[in-house]
Amino acid sequence: MRCTLAGTVGTWLLAWAALAAADFWQEKDFTVWSAQQVEKMLTESPWAKKVTIVVGGLREEALGSFQWGTSDPGGGVVCLSADCGALWSPDSGSAEFQRVRRVTVMVAWISGLPFRQALVRGQTGPDALIPLDQQRQLTEDQPFYTLAVIGLPLRLAAQGGTIDELKTKTALKPNRKDRIAPADIRAFGDGDQSVRVEFLFPKANAIALGDKEVEFITKLGNVELTKKFKLADMMVGGRLAL
């Protein structure tokens, strides 16, 4: 009897711990997500990642024979480290740093169901009913894996060249699989000084949980932008939500 009781209590505690640790998109229907939860899904979740781009570069003479980027305003590197501010501070007052500027953009997997649910919830507001037609649209299969770079400075976006040129510099790279080239790229105005660029990738070579992670890669001028997504974190209801 004691063993049975102990086993029951242990199972209950494990279940309770798992529930307590569950993310809101796993335990709550999107129709009851709060405004804070919608914001988190759209800006800091397995489907939405921030990337800091260091635009510009250091003059060669500032670092002896070694050169980071170029002194051309179109040059630049991507900084994914918290140390970037210390290394390349635009507030240093030195002429070598005057062309360096840090810009944070969002790389979002916008075809993912939780992300699309957050968009709908955000449009209707936290207390409003979600129209049935919008709910039905969320059940439709997405024909592409669609990722977006959001908040991209207009001048930097223009350095990507033509759509065809940008296609050659962009890919999704699942672990242990061939690169997936974009079928289409679309750009939308996102304010006066920034744009949202959407990249549509075909699903012919389907991404699977066994791939473990997928890396998004693109290049704008001399600035390479990359971000990895962990597939295990993008599971909802036992399925990949891509």
C-alpha positions in Angstrom: 0.0 0.0 0.0 2.8 2.4 0.9 4.6 1.7 -2.4 1.4 2.3 -4.3 0.7 5.6 -2.5 4.3 6.8 -2.9 4.2 6.0 -6.6 0.9 7.9 -7.0 2.2 10.9 -5.1 5.4 10.9 -7.2 3.4 10.7 -10.5 1.2 13.6 -9.4 4.2 15.7 -8.4 5.9 15.1 -11.7 2.7 16.0 -13.6 2.3 19.1 -11.5 5.9 20.2 -12.2 5.4 19.6 -15.9 2.3 21.7 -15.9 3.9 24.5 -13.9 6.8 24.6 -16.4 4.6 24.5 -19.5 4.7 27.5 -21.8 1.4 29.5 -22.1 1.1 28.5 -25.8 1.1 24.9 -24.6 -1.4 25.2 -21.8 -3.8 27.9 -22.9 -5.9 28.4 -26.0 -4.8 31.5 -27.9 -8.2 33.0 -27.5 -7.4 33.7 -23.8 -3.8 34.9 -24.2 -3.2 38.2 -22.4 -1.7 41.2 -24.1 1.7 40.4 -22.4 1.6 36.9 -23.7 0.8 38.1 -27.2 3.8 40.5 -27.0 6.1 37.7 -25.8 5.1 35.4 -28.6 5.7 38.1 -31.2 9.0 39.3 -29.8 10.7 36.7 -27.6 9.6 33.2 -28.2 10.8 30.1 -30.1 9.2 31.7 -33.2 10.6 35.2 -32.8 14.3 36.0 -32.2 16.1 39.3 -31.9 19.4 39.8 -33.8 21.7 42.8 -33.4 23.4 44.0 -36.6 26.5 46.1 -36.4 26.3 48.4 -39.4 29.5 50.1 -40.6 33.0 49.1 -39.6 36.3 50.1 -38.2 39.0 51.8 -40.2 42.0 49.5 -40.9 44.5 51.8 -39.2 42.6 51.6 -36.0 43.4 47.9 -35.7 46.8 47.8 -37.3 46.9 45.2 -40.1 43.6 43.6 -39.0 40.3 45.0 -40.3 36.7 44.5 -39.1 34.3 45.4 -41.9 35.1 48.5 -43.9 34.8 52.2 -43.5 32.1 52.2 -46.2 28.6 52.9 -44.7 27.4 49.9 -46.6 29.8 47.6 -44.9 29.1 45.8 -41.7 29.0 42.6 -39.7 26.4 40.8 -37.6 26.9 40.9 -33.9 25.3 38.1 -31.9 27.3 38.6 -28.8 26.6 40.7 -25.7 30.2 41.9 -25.9 29.7 43.9 -29.1 28.8 47.1 -27.2 32.2 46.9 -25.4 34.1 46.2 -28.5 32.5 48.6 -31.0 30.9 51.4 -29.0 29.6 54.2 -31.1 29.9 56.5 -28.1 33.6 56.1 -27.8 34.2 59.6 -29.4 36.9 58.2 -31.6 36.7 58.8 -35.3 37.3 55.1 -36.0 33.9 54.4 -34.4 31.8 57.1 -35.9 30.4 55.0 -38.7 29.5 52.0 -36.5 25.8 51.7 -35.5 24.0 48.8 -33.8 20.5 47.9 -35.1 18.3 45.3 -33.6 15.9 43.5 -35.9 13.5 40.6 -35.4 13.7 37.3 -37.3 10.3 35.7 -37.0 8.9 32.4 -38.3 5.6 34.0 -39.2 4.0 30.9 -40.8 4.1 29.1 -37.4 0.6 28.7 -36.0 1.4 30.2 -32.6 2.8 33.3 -34.2 -0.2 33.7 -36.5 -2.5 33.2 -33.5 -0.7 35.9 -31.6 -1.2 38.3 -34.5 -4.9 37.6 -34.6 -5.3 37.9 -30.8 -3.3 41.2 -30.9 -5.5 42.6 -33.7 -8.8 41.9 -31.9 -7.6 42.9 -28.4 -7.4 40.7 -25.2 -11.1 40.9 -24.4 -12.7 40.8 -27.8 -14.2 37.8 -29.5 -12.3 36.5 -32.4 -14.4 36.3 -35.6 -15.1 32.9 -36.9 -13.6 33.6 -40.3 -10.3 34.5 -38.7 -10.4 31.3 -36.6 -11.0 29.3 -39.8 -8.1 31.0 -41.5 -5.8 29.8 -38.7 -6.8 26.2 -39.5 -5.6 26.4 -43.2 -2.3 24.8 -44.1 0.5 27.3 -45.0 2.0 26.5 -48.4 5.4 27.8 -47.4 7.8 28.1 -44.5 7.7 31.9 -44.2 10.2 33.9 -42.2 10.4 37.6 -41.9 13.1 40.1 -40.9 11.2 42.9 -39.2 12.4 46.4 -38.5 15.1 46.4 -41.1 16.5 49.9 -41.8 15.5 51.0 -45.3 19.0 51.9 -46.4 20.3 48.5 -45.3 17.4 46.6 -47.0 18.2 48.4 -50.2 21.7 46.9 -50.2 20.2 43.5 -50.7 20.0 44.3 -54.4 17.2 42.8 -56.6 14.9 40.1 -55.5 16.7 37.6 -57.7 20.1 38.6 -56.2 18.8 38.3 -52.7 17.5 34.9 -53.4 21.0 33.6 -54.1 22.2 34.9 -50.7 19.3 33.4 -48.7 18.6 29.9 -47.4 17.1 27.8 -44.7 19.6 25.2 -43.5 18.1 22.2 -41.6 20.7 20.2 -39.7 22.0 17.3 -41.8 19.9 18.4 -44.9 20.5 20.4 -48.0 19.9 24.1 -48.0 16.4 25.3 -49.0 16.4 28.2 -51.3 13.5 30.8 -51.1 10.8 30.5 -53.7 9.9 34.2 -53.3 10.8 37.3 -51.3 8.5 40.1 -50.5 9.1 43.5 -48.9 6.6 45.7 -47.1 6.9 49.2 -45.7 7.1 49.1 -41.9 7.2 52.8 -41.0 9.1 55.6 -42.6 12.6 54.3 -42.0 12.2 50.5 -41.9 10.8 47.6 -43.9 9.7 44.0 -43.3 11.1 41.5 -45.7 9.4 38.1 -45.9 11.1 35.0 -47.3 9.0 32.1 -48.6 10.6 28.7 -48.6 9.0 25.6 -50.3 8.0 22.6 -48.2 9.0 20.0 -50.8 12.0 18.9 -48.5 10.0 18.9 -45.3 11.7 19.9 -42.1 11.4 17.2 -39.4 11.9 17.2 -35.7 14.9 14.9 -36.2 16.7 17.9 -37.9 17.0 19.3 -34.4 17.5 22.9 -35.6 17.2 25.1 -38.6 19.4 28.1 -39.5 18.1 31.1 -41.4 20.8 32.8 -43.5 20.6 35.9 -45.7 23.0 38.7 -46.7 22.4 42.4 -47.3 25.3 44.1 -48.9 28.3 43.1 -46.7 26.1 42.3 -43.7 25.3 38.6 -43.1 22.3 37.9 -40.9 21.8 34.4 -39.4 19.6 32.9 -36.7 19.0 29.4 -35.5 15.7 27.9 -34.4 15.5 24.9 -32.1 12.8 22.6 -33.5 12.0 20.9 -30.1 10.9 24.3 -28.8 8.5 24.7 -31.7 6.3 21.7 -31.0 2.6 22.3 -30.2 0.2 19.5 -29.5 2.8 16.9 -30.5 3.5 18.5 -33.9 6.0 21.0 -35.4 4.3 24.4 -35.7 6.2 25.8 -38.7 
